[in-house]
Amino acid sequence: MKDIEELKKEVRQLLKDRNAIMLAHNYQRDEIQEVADITGDSLGLSQAAAESDADVIVFCGVHFMAESAKILSPEKKVILPRIDAGCPMADMINAEQLRAEKEKRPGMPVVAYVNTTAEVKSLSDICCTSANAVSVVNSLDADTVYMVPDKNLSHFVSKRVDKKMEWWEGFCVTHEKMRPAEVAKLKEEHPGAVFICHPECNPSIVEVADFVTSTSGMYEYVKNSPAKTFIIGTEMGILYKMRRDNPDKEFILASDSLICPNMKLTTLEDVHESLTEMKNFVEVPEDIRIKAKATLDRMLAVPRD
């Protein structure tokens, strides 16, 4: 086993040798985020990689994220260091299931959360992120909208738009585990603490939150808030950057269950091995890629509220 500091140096050298850029999602292990060129949410990372002059994208995240990077950068090699890092929520709906739902709803626009496979995106009308979902749904010229795959994000959006919404009954396994009683106990123990959560959380959690936003929105909120103590309702990986960038503030994880096993699969050893052997490439068939990219492009054209 290599020394961690030695491993970090070797990974950085391999990235340089391969003209590669290393991306780390906000939920990745601390040491992965520390070594990465860019940390952030999934779509933002893919966009940054597309704008870079790198030949290789090393995406430390889960499979649908690496697919998004390939959709936006077809000419680049995309490596997912742990090829088995998946997303249970993205896997809760497949292309065949979406086709069946569309047949039941002829003409109804389908909004696909970015947490979906490339094939599901390719069958949808437009994509959304947790940050822009309300704006995307509002932009559609339809009275009723169908959203996949997250029932919790869909419910959150439905309370903030003047449209009727229907949705697939998927969910984030990690966010769904959190319970209101855990939050109530922490609020009691930390009077004055601000509770912020992700819209992927169950509505019972969203109802008791002081603020609900995406991971990128959370970073912004805690940076600009005068509060000094925050209860954080999303995956624990977000705490690394929050604590690093706000040393004068206290961050408390809302639940011990907020650990995504898939996000924690990737290690520096995996990054080192995949770059050394140049393996674990993620591919998206061109016909699917073109259609999926169109849904992302439509989303990017939507003005933010």
N, C-alpha and C positions, 0 to 999 in steps of 0.2 A: 504493500500500500504506500503510495507516494505521500510525502508531506503536503498538507493542503496549500501552503504558500508556493511550493514548487509546482504543484498541479496547476494553480492559477496562472503562473508564469508560462508554463508549457501550453496551456490553452490559448493564452493571448498570442503566443508565438505562432501556434498553428493557425489561428485566425488571420494573422498577418500573412503567413506563407500561402494560404489558400485564397487570399483576397476575400475573406468571409466577414459577415456581420453577424454578431450574436445578439439575439433578441430574447428577453425574458419577460414573461407575463408577471403581473403584480402578485400572483399567488405562488410563484416559484420559491424554492428554498433560498434562504438569505445569501448563501455563498454563490448561487447562480446569478442572483440579481447584482451582486457585487462585481462580478466579472463581466457581465453583459455590457455591450455597447449602448443599448437602449432598453429601458424597462417601461412597461405601460400596459394598456388594455389591448385586446387581441387585434382589432382592426387598425388602431393607431400604429401598432408595431408593423403590420403588413404594409401600410402606406409608407412608413418611414423607410422600410427596406426597399420598396419599389423605387423610391427617390434616390437611393444610395447608388454608388458605382460598384458595389460588391458583386462578385460573381456567384457567391455562395451565401445562402441565408441559413443560419442555424437557429431554429425556432425552439426555444425552451418553453414548451406549453403543451397543448394537447392536439390531437389529430386535425380537428376542424380548423384550428388556427393556422397550422402549417399549410392546409389546403388553401386557405384564404391568401396566404403569402404567394402560393403558386399561381392562384387565379390572377393576382395583380402583377406578378413577375414571372411570366411563363418562360422567359429566356434565362432565368437564374436557376441554379440548383438549390433545392430546398431540403434541408436535413431536419428530421425530427429525431433528436438523440435517443429517445425511447419511443420506438415505433409503436409500442403497445400502450402508449399514453392516450387514452380515449376520454370522451365526455359522455357520461351516462345520459344526460339530458339530450344531447345531440342524437344519441343512438335510440331515443324513445320514439322517433318517427323516421321512417324510411320513405324512399321514393314511391313505392307501391302504395303505402298507406296514404300519402299525400294525394296521389292520383285519385284514389277512392273518395277522399274528402272533397276534392275539387269537383268530381262528378255529381256529388250531392248539392253543390252550390255553384251552378253554372253562372259565370260572369262576375262572381264575387272575388275581389282582389285578395291575394294571399300575401301577407307580410311574414317574411322569414327572419327570425332573430339570427344574428350572426352565429350564434351557437347552434349551427346546423351543418349537415354535410354539404359538400359542393353540389351533390345531385339534388338534394332538397332545395337548395338555393336556385338551382337551374329551373326548377318547376314553379317557382314563386314569381310574383310580380315585382317585388321590391324587398330589400333587406332593411333591417334596423339594428341599432345597438341599444343598450339599456339607457344610454344618454339621450338618444334622439328619437326613441320609439313614439313618443307623443307627437312630435313634429311630423314624423313619417305618416302616421295614421291620419292626422289632420290634413295632410297634403293630398290624400286620395279623393278622387271625385266619385264617391260611393257612399251610400247610406249605411251599408253593413260591410264589415271587414273581417276576414278570417286570419288568425295569427297562429303561428307555430314556432317552437314547440312548447313554450313555457306558460303554463296556466297562471302562474303568479305575476309575471311581467304583464301578461295580457290583462289580468284583472286590474293591476295598477294603472295601465293605460286606459282601460274602459271607464275608470272613474274621473279621467281628465280630458276626455274627448266627447263631442256631441254626436257620436256615431254609435250604432249598435255593433257590438263585437261578439264574435264566436271564436272559440280557440280549441286547440289540441290540449289534452290533459297531461302534458309533460311537466317536469319540474327538475330543479337542481337538487340532487340528493343531499349535498352538503348544506345548502341554505335551508332546506326543508326541515332539517333536524332541530333547528333552534326553536325554543319554546318561550312564550311570553313570561312565564314564571321566572325564567333565568334572568331576563332583562329586568323584571320588577325587583328581584333580589339585589342585583347590582346597583340599580338606581337608589335603592334604600341604603345600601352600603356606601354609596358615593353621591351624597346630596349635591345637586347642582350639575352633575355630569350630563353631557349632551349625548343622547343616543342616536347614532346614524346607522342606517342599514341600506342594503342593496334591494332594488325592486324585485329581485328573484326570490326574496323572502316571502314566507306565507303572509297572507293579508292580516292575520292576527298579530304579526310582528310589525308590519308596516303601519298598522293603526296606532301603535304605541311609540313609534319613532318620532324624534324631533325633526329629523331631516332624512329624506330618501333620495339616493342618487347612485350613479355608477361609480366604479372604482376611481376613475379619473376625477369625477366630481367630489369624491370623498377627500382626496388629497387637497383639492382647491378649498373645500369647505373648512377643513381643520386648520389650514394655513392662515386663512383670513378671519376665522372666528376668534373673538376675544376670550372664549372659554378656555379653561386650562385642563379639563378632564373630559375624555370622550370614551364612550362605550361603542365599540366598533362591531357592527353586525354584518360581517362578511368574512371570507376566508383569511386565515391568520397570516398568510404571506404578505398582506398589505401593511402589516405593522412594521416591517423592516424599514421601508422608506419613510413612513410616517414618523417613526422615532428618530430616524437619522436627520430628517429635515426640520423637525420641531422638537429639539432637545429640551425645551422649557415646558413641554406639555406631556400629560400622562394619557396613555392609550390602553384601554382594557378590552380584551376580547369578550364579546357578549356570551360566548358559549365555548366550552371545551370541544364541542362537536364540530366546530368550524375549521376542519382540516380536510382538504380534498386529497384523497390518496393518489389520484391520477396526476394532480399538479405537483405532488411531492415525489413522484417516481424518478424524475430526471436528476441525476447527480453530475458533478464535475467529471467524474470518471467516464460517464456516458458521453458527455460532450467531447472529452479527449479522445475516446475510442472512435466515435463516429467521424471526427475530423481526421484522425490518423488514417483510418481505413477508408474514408470517404464512402460511407454507407448510410443506410436508413433514409433514402431519398423518398420524398412524397410526390406523387404524380397525380394529375387530374386530366382525364381525357379531354381533348380539345373541344369536342362538341358540347360537353358539359361545362367546361371552363368559360366558353364564350357566353353561354346563357347565364351562368352564375355571375360573371363579371357585369353583365347588363343590369342585374338586380342591385349590385353594389353601386354601379354608376348612377342609377336612378336615385338611390338613397343619398349619395353624395351631392346630388343636384338639389336636394330639398333644403330650403333655408331653415336655419335653426330659429325656434321661437324665442 
